Amino acid sequence: MLRLLTDENFDERIIRGLRSRSTDLDCLLVKEAGLRGWPDPELLRWAARENRTILTHDRQTMIGYAIELMEQNEPMSGLIIVPKKLRISRAIKDLELLVECSSQNDMRGRIEYVPL
């Protein structure tokens, strides 16, 4: 099962839905971790140190920073991109499948896009 960290602006309704379906869900919100306002590269580095995959809606910058880290042979523990316009129920369903069927090892150095 994946260990998650949500980006600052990630829709918390999706997280509530995931938590209601999986009591074992290990998902930390940026604000809970005291990381609010951190720049994307530092958030990616923190997630790698803590072995957490980041959930984000940010296609603009987060993907580029994740790729940069990998090109520099720095650890990147995974990134899951969820379009902001995706129906919440669909996002929950796809993320539930991804979280349950993937390991942190599977996600290392990967960028996944939802919907699956």
N, C-alpha and C positions, 0 to 999 in steps of 0.2 A: 504494500500500500504506500502511496506517495505521501510525503510530508510537504505541506504547502505553506506558502507565504503569499498573501494577496498584496498586489500593488496598491498604492494609496487610494486611487479612485475606482477600485474594483467594486462592482455592484454587490453590496452586502446581502441583498435578497437572494442572490445565487448561493452565497455561503450558508445562509439560514436554511435554504432548501437542501443543500448537501448535508448539513449537520442533522437535519431532521430524518434523513434517510440512512445515515451512517453514524452510529454512536462512537465508532472507533476513529472517526475523521480527525486527523492531526493537521489543523489549519490555523495558522497564526495570521492575524491582521497586522498590517504595518503599524497601525496606531497602538495595538496591544504590545508590540515588540519595542516601542519607543523609537521607531524609525521614520516617523512622519517628517516629510520634507527632505529626506535623503535623496541625493541625485541617483539616477538609474544605475550608473556603473557601480556605485558603492552598495546599492541595494542588491545587485547581482553578486557582488563579491561576498556580502554578508550571507546571502542565501547559500552560496557555495560552501562557506565555512560551516554553516549550520546544517548543510545537507537538506535543503528545502528547494522545491520547485516553485517558481513564481507564477502566479495567475495574474494576468493583466488584460486590459482592453487596449493598451497602448501599442499600436502598430507603427506609430511615427518614429519613436526613438528607441524603445526597449529592444527591438529586434536587432537594430544596428549595433547597439552596445553589447548584446549577447554574442553576436558574430565577432566583434572586435576582440572580446575576451578569448574566444576560442582560437582566433588567428594568432593571438599572442601566447598561446599555450597556457592560458590561465584557466583554472577550473570554472565550469559553468554547470550548475546542477539541474538545469532544465528550465524551460519557459513554455507556458501554455498561453496562447493568444485566443481570447474569446471576443468576437465582435460585439460591440455595445448594442447593436441593433438586433442581435439574436434573441429570440423569445426566451424568457427566463426558464420556462419549463424544459425547453430543448437544451439549453446550456447546462442545467442541472443533470438531465439525463445523460448527456455525453460526458460530462465531467465525472459523474459517478462511475461510469464504465471505465474511463481512463484511470481514475484514482484507484479503483479496486483491482484492475488488471495489470497495472504497471508497478514497477519497483523504482526506487531512487536510482538504482544502477541503470535501469532501462532509460531513464530520462537524462542521465549525465551527458551533456554536450548536445542535447536535442532541443529543437523548437517544434512544438506541436500546435496545430491549428484546430479549433473547434468551430463549426461542427466537424465531427469525425468523418 
